[in-house]
Amino acid sequence: MIEKNFNRIMIAGTGSGCGKTTITCAVLKALVKKGLTVASYKCGPDYIDPMFHSEIIKTKSRNLDMFLCGEEATKYLFAKNSENTDISIIEGVMGFYDGLAVDNVEYSSCYISNKIDTPVVLVLNCEGLYFSLVAMIKGYLDFYENKIVGVILNNTSNEMYQLYKDSIEKNLNIRVLGFMPRLRSAVLESRHLGLITAGEVDLLEEKLEELAKTAEENIDLDQIIALAKSALPLRYNEFEIEKCETVRLAIARDQAFCFYYEDNLELLRQMGAVLIPFSPLNDNALPGNIDGLILGGGYPELCAEKLSGNTSMLKSLKNSVGKGLPTYAECGGFMYLGKIIKIDQNKYKMSGVLDVHSVLTNKLQNFGYINLVAKEDNLFCKKGQSIHAHEFHFSNSNNNGNSFKAIKSTDKSWDAVFTSSSLFAGYPHLHLWGNIDFARNFLRKCREYQNEANQTLT
């Protein structure tokens, strides 16, 4: 067991839309401008918020998800990625107490902050509230064991802030650390899966500068730093990752395919993989001399016409996967392997690797955490083995696959994922730290493919 000090604080919220991402970005940018070396994290399985963090801190933000990864792996990844930094900022997910189920806090932001002994600053949206704001804060403080040490008020004016602050600190034993006014010029826009991605935001740097300037003026950054320094030492176990396979993996990276956990990619690199980025939107074919393929999630529905029009890439993909190229495809990548993506009345041809038609809907499908249990031997594991996963998509398909059973905490279940000895393709998103053997088995298959290709050449 290792015990180390890491300066850390969580910025959590009362619910989605309360302003925690905006305030987290404002604080991150302000701390960077102070010259601090900052690590950042997002609780839960979100892909988009870490993209904004990464733009600010100029290195990769990470996810902390104890359902997907387990407690020990999460602690280790936090410690590993916080080494040699001045402060770590963790953004919460949903409401502070919202986790796996409607009747407990398991895997919520509260749960994670308690497990990694992290002080919490709670963000509250003041719009439409007066003295009720004090009651709301008291409810959060008293509801369940927590590490809330301060609050930041969102969507208020300087005049109202002073009234709120006096009322809160008079009635409750809690620090009020500042506020953010309404900044319409710095709004981060949303779409059906949350915020639009960082690369799509017009004048992003100018907006971040405005957020940082506002945070410097209205939030007690020195107090936030002091509270982060008050965090207790973190106790965690080291994970030794054995390098086993040297293989070349093509990985789709463009506007259509951009949902990846950085710790997944780093795990594959530690095991010996060389990741070769390519663009299904813009490249004519898969990279040459590759031993495996990764097609992540993203927004293929927003790029469907261009993806469909890139027929040389579609042919290259279908030919390679058809010949047994080990392939790992999640959500958007799974849709891309199908025959059709239908949006309203328009149908766009995809690669046709799988006999699947996907249709964009107006609501989330099979949303939430699941446990995936293999019904047969496959590329990643043996029958009966499992991994935690999550689904988050607005599309549905005529066939989601039947190689795994997806089981929710409510015991609702359904069949999911297409597999073979060289394929894993389905809607579920995986965090490979949840079962490292899945990554190891994938790379072994890639190495076998490489050896077979080399034998063919000789």
N, C-alpha and C positions, 0 to 999 in steps of 0.2 A: 504494500500500500504506500502510495506517494502522497505527501501533504505539501502544498505550495500556496503562496499568496497570489491571488489575481484580483486586481482592482476591477470591480464589475457592478453593474446596476441594470435593472430591467425597467423599461418604460412600457407599462401595460395600460389597458383601457377598460372602460365600462362596457364596451361593445364595439362591433364593427361600425366604422363610420364616425367614431368619436374624435378622431384626429391623431391617433397614436402614431401612424406612419409619417404624417406630416411633421409632427413634433420630433419624432425620432430622427428624421432626416435633417431637421433644423439643428438639433443638438449635435449630431454627428459632424455636420459641416462646420459648426462653430468650434467644436473641439479640434478638428483638423486645422482650422485657421489659427488656433492657439499653438500649433506646433506639436500636438500630441500624436503618438502612434496609436491608432485606434483599431480594435477588432470589433466586428459587428455580427449579430446573430438574429435570426427570426425563429420564434417558437412555432412549432407545427410544420406542416408540409408545404407551405406557400413557396412558390418559385419567384413571384414577381417582386415582392418587397425587397428581397436580397439583391435584386438587380440594381435598385436605387441605392441601397447601401454601398454596393460595390463601386458605383459611379463616384460616390463621395469619398470613400476611404482609399480608392485606387488599388484595392486588392480584393480578393473574393470574400464576400460575406457567406456565412454558413447557416444551416438550419439546426435547431435543437429540438429533437422529436423523440421523446422517450417511449412512445408507442411503437414507432417504426424501428428504432435502434436499440431500445432497452436502456435501462438506467446507467449501467457501467460504461457502455460504448459512448453514450451521450456525454458523460462526465469526461471521459478520455478525450473525445473530439474537442470539447470545449477547452480543456487544458492544453492540448496540442496546438490548437489554433490561436490561443491567447498568449503563448510564449513570446517573450520579448516585446510586449506591447505595454503602453501606459495605462490603458483603460479598455474594458470591453463593455459595449452597449448591446443589450438584448431587447429586441422588440417583442412584445407579447402577441398573442393570437386571439381573435374574437374578444369576448368579454373575459375578464380576469379569471372567473371561476368556470368558464365553459370548456369542457373537455370531452371525454369519450361518450358520456351519457347525460341525460337530462336530470339525473338525480344524484350525481356526485362530481367531485372536482378532479378525478383521475385524468392525468395527462394534460391538464389545463396549464395556463401560464402560472397560476398559483402553485400547482403541483411541481412544476419545473423549478420555480424560484425557491421553493422549500427544499427540494432535493439537492440543489447546488448552492444553497445558503446565499442567495442573492437579494440584496435590498431592492425594493420596488417603489417606483414612482408611478402613481396612478393618474391617467389623463381623463378629464371629465369635460364633456361638452356642456357649456353653461346656457346654451340657447333655450329660452323658455322657462328658466328656473330662477328662483330667488332663494328663500330660506330652505326650500326643499333640497337644495344642493348640499346643505349641511347634513340633512337626514340621509341622503344618498351615500355620502362619504362614511357616515357612522355605520350604515348598513354593511358597507364593504369591509370596514375595520373589524366589525364584531361578528361577521357571518361565519368565519372559518379561520383556522390558524393561518397566519399570513406574515409576510415580511414588508408590508407597506410602511414606508418611512416618510413619504411626502406626496404631494399632489401638484399637478400642473393644470391650470384651467384654460380651456380652449374656447374660441369664438366669443370673446368678450372685449370690452374696452378698458382703458387704463382707469377710468373713473369707476366703473362697475367692479373692476378687479380689486381695488382697494376696499370696497364694501364687502365683497365676497371674502377676501383674505381676513379682514377683521372679524367677520362673523364666524368663519371656520376656526380660526385659531383661538377665539374666545370660548367656543363651545367644545372643541375637540383637541386632543393631544396629538397634533399632526402638523408638519411643516408645509406651508404653501410656498412652492419654489418658483412661481412665476406664472405667466400666461402668454397665450398667443392670440392676437386679434384676428379678425377675418381678413384674409389676404387673397382676394379674388384673383389677383394677377399671378399668384404662385400656386394655384390649385393644380393638383395632380389628377388628371382625368381617369375615369373608369370605363370598363366594358364588362362583358358577361362573365369573365373569369376573375374580375377584380380590377386593379389599376391597369392602364395600358403600360406596356413595357417601357423601360427607361429610354431605350433607343428611339422610341417613337415620340417622345415629348419635345415639342418645339421649345427652343430657348431654355433647355433644362438647366444649364449652368447658371444662367441669369436668375432663374427661379430659386435654385439652391442658394445662391448668394443672398437673395432677398430673405429667404427663410433664416439663413445663418445670422444676418444682420438683425433681424427681428428677435431671434433667440438671444443674441448678445445684449440687446436692449432690455428684454423683458423676462428672461429666465436666469436664475441664479446658478450659473454654470460652475462657479467655484464650490457651491454647496453640493451640486451633483457629483463633482469630482471627490469631495470629502466623503460623501456617503458611499461612493464606490470603493474608496480606500478602507471603509469600515467593514467591508465584507470579511467574513471569517475565512481562514485557510480552507482550500478545497482538497478533499481526500478522494483519490481515484486510483485505479489500477492501470498499468501500462498494457497496451496491446502490441504484441509482436507480429508483424505481417511478413510472412515468408515470401520472398521473390521466387516465383515458380515458372512463369512462362514469359518468353520474349516474343511478343506478337504485335502486328500492326492492325489497329482497329480504325476503320473509317467512322467518323462521327458527324452526323448532320448538324450544322451550326449556321442558322440564318434566321430571318424574321419568322419563318414558318415553324422552325424546330429549335426552340431555345430553352426548354424546361429541363434543366439538369441540376442535380445536387453536386456541388463541387467536391464534397467528401467522397461521393461515389467515384468520380473521375480520378481523384487522387488515389483512392484505394486501388483502382485498376492500374494506375501508373506504378504504385509501390509494388504491385505483383508482377510488373514487367511489361505492361502494355505501352505501346507508343500510339497516341491518339492523333489521327490524321483528319483534321476538319475538312468538310466539303459542304457545298450548298446545293441541295436538291432544286432550289429555285433557279440558280444561275450557272451551275456547271453542266457540262454535256454528258458526263459519265461519272461513275464511282472512281475514286482514286485507284491507281494501279498498285499491284503487289500488296494487297491487303489480305488479312487472315480472318477478319470478322467485321461486323457492321453494327452500329448503334443508331437507332432512329428514336430520338426523344420526343417528348410532348411539345406542345406549342399551339400555334394558331394556323393549321393548314387550311381551315375553312376561310380565313381571310385572304389566303393566297391561292385559293383553289384553281382559279383560272390560269395563273402562271405555272403552277405545278403541273396542271393537265397539259399545258402547251409545251412543256419541256419533254417532248416525246423521246428524245435520245437518252435522257436520264432514266425515264420510266423503263425503257427497254433494257438499259444496262442493269438496273436494279432487278428486274424480273429475271433476267438471264443469270445473274450472279447468285441470287437467293435460290433460284430453281436448281442450280448446280451444287447446292449444299453449303454455301457461304454461311457460317454461323451468324445468326441475326437476332438482335435483341431490340424489340420495338414496343414503345409504350404510348398509349393514348393517341396523340396525333400521328406518331409513327405507325401505329397499328392501322389507323384510317388510311394512311398513305399506301400501305401494303394491300388495301382492298381494291375493289373494282371501281366503285363510284362514291363520290361525296355529293350528296344532294343538299342544296341550299335554296329554300323556297321552291320555285318550280324549275330551277336550273340544276343540271346534272353534269358533274365534271369527272372525266375518266382519270383514274389513278393507275397504279402499277399492275394491278390484277394478280398479284402473288396469291392473295386469298380471295375466295368467293364471298366477299363481304360488301354490302352496300351501307354506307353511313349517311345518316340524315341529321342535319342540324335542327335542334328543337328550341323551344323558348323557356326551358327550365332545366335544372340540374338533374342528371340521371345517376342513380346509384351512388349518391354523394356520401363520402365519409370514409372512416377507417374500416378495414376489413382484415381478416386472416385468410390467407390463401393456402389451401391444402391440396397438394398434388394428387390427382386421380390416376396418374400413370407416370412411368419414367419419362424424362424429357431432358432437354438441353441443360437445365439448371439444377435438377435434383431428381431423386428417386421418388417413386410412389409413396405417399404418406408423409413426406417431408413438407415443411411449411415456411412461410415468411409473412410478416405483417406488411400491409400495403395500404394504399388509399386510392379512391376514385374521385375525380372532380372534372366533369365534362358536361357540356350542353348537347352533345350529339348522342345518337343511339344507332345501333346497327341491327341488321336482320340476323346476325349470328355473332355472338360475342366469344365463341369458342367454348370448349367443354373439357379442357385438360386439367383445370383446377376447380375446386369449390371455393367460392368467395363467401365468407361468413361474417356477418356483422355482430356487434355485441348484443343486439336484440334477438339473435338467433335467426334472423332473416338470412337467406342464402340464395345463391344463384350460381350457375356455371359460368366460367370465364377462362379466357386465354387459349389461343392456338399454340400448340407445341409440337415439336418433333425432336429428333436427335440433334437438329441443327437450328431450331427456331423457338423463340419465345416472343409472342406477339399478342397484346391485349390492352384493354383499357387501364388496368391497374398500374399505378406508379410504385416502384420499389425503392427502398433505401437499402443498398447492399450491405451496409453495416448491420442490418437486422438479421442477416444470415450470410456470413462471409463465404460460406461454401458455394452459394449461388454464383458469386463472382469467380471463385476458383474453378468451378466446373465449366463455366463459360470460356475462360481462358485456356483450359486444357483442350476443349473442343477446337478452339481456334488454332492451337498448336498442332493438333492432329490434322486439321485441314491444311495447315502450312506444310507439314511433312508429306502429305499425299500429293500436294501440288508440286513439291520439290522432286518427288519420285517420278511423277509424270514427265517432268522436264528432262530428267536424266534417262 
